[in-house]
Structure formats: structure tokens, C-alpha cells
């Protein structure tokens, strides 16, 4: 009699393993994946070996745990940045810029940095030139601190251990203790600010965009020179930012 898993194409079983890895809040053990996928242990082990050889999965030899690999992360980012849904997200940002009158962006974590997935510039002569694919630090940017704050603790601690707390301006948070206190505050208020911490004279406010599973996975933000938009004024746009973030979430559900 054929086993249940034999009726499922191997490709789809592999996708089940990848989905379990992406959904996990921390690197997963073989036992975790066997339970999540409801597949025999030898089957999951063979699939992990195949996925690891393709760069879709990475394994921590010391802890015998698995995590999404660089090729899978790149695939996910390409999906976010391209296609009809990318156009829909760009339209959401464009509408937000029309409402606020300042540059807005859409970002996600990539390794230990923030990556700009999309950005719509306001029509001002004074602005920062950052294109899609640009990367900025975590500890001194609104989006970086926001996305870091909502990571699972184990993942957050690994990144906090690896950060170089470079002092970019007089207001940069330049120690782990101070950053952890700021991240705790962000989790309570569910938004983050950059009070001239990355570039002197520039402020930013960011709010989370949640995945279909409800976890913050991206950020929508506005930034501008403090001479045009003091931080107090930027915070007044939080309702518009949250509305745009909800619209972004609808595009995730469409994927």
C-alpha cells in the first residue's frame, strides 16, 4: 500500500519544508521540521540535504539546526521587488507621498542591514538619494530599529551581538544597552523614529507591515529634513503611515 507522502510530488514536499523554515521564529531542528511537515524523518533529512546543496537552506553544524539560505532570501526579495504586486506597492507609496509631501519608503531586513525594496521621492531639491536595493544600518534608522524590535528574541540577540555600534551623529544610539531599551519602547508604541541618528538634519518615522501570519516583516516610513518636517510633525502622520502599511499587507495576502 502506498504511503500518504508518496502521493505528494517531491517538489511539493520540498516546498513544505521551505515553508516550515520560513515560518519558524528561529532556526529549526530536524525534529521540528518532521513535526511541522508530517513527513518521515529520513524523507525530511534527504530534502534538507538537497536544499542545502542548492543554497536554499543553511545548517548550523554546532546546533544542528536549519534556516533559510541566501538563495531563498534572494528569491523572496525578488518576488517583493518585482511584478504586478511590486507595482501595486509602488502605487501605495506614491499615494502616501502625495498625502504627506515627503519621501516615503518600503523596507525589509536583509542579513544585518535594512534593504530598500521601494522608494518614492518627494519633489524637493533637498533629498537623500537611495534607490531600491540600497542598504542602511539597523541601529540608527527608524526602519532598522523597528524591524529589529519585532524579531524573535533569539534572532534579535544574534544580530545585537554582531552589530558594530558606529556613531554616525551626536544622537546615534551607540551601545547595545541603550538600543535594547529603545527596542523595548518600540514594541510598546509600535512605531520607530530616527531623530537625526543616521544623518544630521534628517528625521524619519516608521511603522510595521505584517505578514499574513501576523508577524511584522517589513516597514513603511517617511523621512525628511528636520527643517521641513520636525519630528513632532512627522509623528502626526502616523495614521497615514499605518493605513499605507495595511494596504501593503493586502498585497502580501494576494501573493
N, C-alpha and C positions, 0 to 999 in steps of 0.2 A: 504494500500500500504506500502510495506517495506521501511523503511528509508535506505538511502545510507550506513550509518555506520553499519547497521545490516547485510549487505552483507560482511563485513570485519570481519574475525575472531578476537575474543577478544585479542588473543595473539599478533596479528599483530598491533592492535590498541595500545596495551601497548608498543610495540616496537617504535611506532611513538612518543609516549610521551617521552620515554627514549632518542630517537634520538634528539628530540627538546631540551631536557635538556642538553645533551652533547654538542649540537651545540651553545647553548646560551652563550654569553660572560659574563653573570652574573646570579646569582640566578633568576629564572623566577617565575612570579606570575601565579595564576590560569588563569587569563585573557590572559596572554602572551601565555600560553600553549594551551588554547582553540583556539586562533587565529592561532597558528603555526600548530596545528593538524587538524583544520577544523572539530572538533567534538563538540557535545553538552557539555555544562558546567557540567551538572550532571555526564555525562559519564567520563569526564576527572577527575572530583573530586573523583569518585569511584576508578578509576585506580590509582590515586596518593596515595590513602589510602592503596590500596593493595600493591603497590610497596614500600611504606614506611614501611609497616609491614614486608616486606621481606628484608629490609636493602638495597634495590636498590636505594632508594630516601630518602633524609633527608629534613626536613622542618624547617625553621626558624620561631618559633612561634611569635617572635616580629614583623617581617616584612611580615609574611605570604607569604614567597617565598620558592621555592623548588630548590634543587640542587642534582647532582648525589651523591648517598650514598656510604659508604665504600665497600659494597659488589660489586657494579657496578664498582668501581675503581679497585678493586682487579681482577675482571673478565677481564677488559681491559688490565691490566698489564700482566696477564697470557697469554692472546692472543698475546701480543707483545713479550713475552719471550719464547714462545713455538711453536712447529710445524714447518712446512716446511719453512714458511716465516722467522721464527727465524733463521733457518739455512742459509737462503739467506742473512740476515742481518749480521750474523757472518762472512760469506764469504766476504762481503763488508769491514768489519773491518779488516779482515786478509789481504786483498789486500792492504788496506791503510797502515797497519803496515809494509808490505813488501816494500812499496814505501818510507816510511819515516824512518823506522828503529827504531821507538819508540812506546811505548804503546798507544793504541787508545781505546776509549770507546763510548758507546751509552747510553744516559741517558734521563730520563723524570722526571717531578715533581711528587712527591707523598706527599700530605699534605704540610708541611712546610719544606721539605727536597728534596734533589736530590737523585733519585734511579738509580743505575746502572742496566740497562737492559742487557747489554752485554759488554764484555771487552776482548781484545786480547793483551796479554803481548808480549813485545819485548824480544829477547833473550839476556838480560843483567843481570848480577848478582845483580845490584843495581836497585831495583824497589819497588813500593808500592803494597802491597797485598790487593786488593779489588776485591771481586767476585760479580757475578750477585746477585742483591738483596741488596747489601751494600748501605748505605745511608750516605750522607755528607751534611754539611750545605750549605745554599743558599748564604749568604752574602760574603763568602770568596773563592768561587770556580768559575771557568770560566763558567761551565755549569749552575750552580745555578744562577749566575747574569744574564746570557743570557736568561734563561727561565723566570726569574722574570721580566726582562726588557720588554718582549713582552706580558705579561699578560694584559688583560683589566685593566684599571686604578682602578676600584672598587676592583677587586680581588687582584691586586698588593698592594693597600693600606692596605687591611686586613692583608696580610702577613707581610708587613713592620711594622705594629702595633704590631705584635706578635713575631717578631724576637728578640732573645737575641744576642746583638751585641758583641759576645765574641771575644776578641783579641787573635788570635792564634799565630801570629808572629808580628814583627815590622811593616810590611806592610799591615796587615789586615785592611780593611775598617770597622771601629768600631763605626760609627754613622749613623743614618738614613739620615741626610742631605748629608753627603758625599756619601752614597750609592745611593741616588736618583740622584745625579749629575753623578755618574758613569753609572747608568742605562740609563739616557738620552743620554750619549755618545754612549753607546752600540746600542741603537736604530738607531743612525745615521750611524755607521760604520758596523752594522750587524755582529759583532763578539765580543767575550769577552775574556779577559785574566785573568789569575791568576798569578800574579807576586810575587811568594813566599808568598801568603797571607794565605794559609791553612797550608802548611808545608814549613818551611825554606829550601831553596835549591831546591824546585820543582817549575816548571813553567808549564802553561797549556794555550792552545788556543782552543776555542770552537766556532762552527758555528751552526745556526739553521737548523732544518729539519722541513718542513712544512707539515701540514695535507692536505688531498685532497681539503679542503676548503680554503687553502692558509695561515692558521694561523700557526706560529711557535709552535710546540708541543713537540719537542724533540731536542737533541743536539748531535752532533758528535764532539769529542775532541781528542787532542793529548796532552800528558804530559810526562815530562822527567826531570831528574836532570839538573839544570842550568849549571853544569859543562860540560855536554854533549851537551845540546841544550839551549843556551842563548835565552832569549825571542825574540830578533831580528831575530834569525834563525828560531824559531818556527813560527813567523808571515809569513815567506817565504813559509810556507806550506799551507797557506790559500786557494790557488786554488785547491789543492788536497783535502783538507777538504770539500770544497764546492761541489766538484764533488762527493765525497762519500755521502754527505748529499742528493744530488739529486738522487743518486741511492737508498738511503733509502726511499725517498719519493715515488719512483716507487713501492716499496713493500707495502706501505700503500694503493696505488690505487688498488693493487691486492687483498686486503682483502675483 
